[in-house]
Amino acid sequence: MAGRSYGKLDRMRSAYSVETVRTAERELMARLPEGALMQRAAAGLAAACADLLGRVYGSRVVLLVGSGDNGGDALYAGARLARRGPVSRRCCSRRSGFTPGDSRRCGVPGGGS
């Protein structure tokens, strides 16, 4: 889709290497309480999603949850958004290891698999 604008998504111009991110995460995880880094990531993701949505209340949000910590970030971000009123639905890949029970424990309502 050449020429299509994605609004605020068009702003990303660079990214950090996996090695740089993993090193920074290791250093932070050594100093922070367990789960704090995931909660920070979830808060940032939820804020970015809310910014893109413009109006959170009543918005439809779908969580595509993969494996690993990024999947956990998505579940917790979804829970943060759900507290602000959107209709949420989660879709966890079978390989992710996340279950609907994990979603409920994170505070994500709605259906999904």
Buried (B, 14 or more C-beta within 10 A) or exposed (E): EEEEEEEEEEEEEEEEEEEEEEEEEEEEBEEEEEEEBBBBBBBEBBEEBBEEBEEBEEBEBBBEBBBEEBBBBBBBBBBBBBEBEBEBBBBBEEEBEBEBEBBBEBBBBBEBE
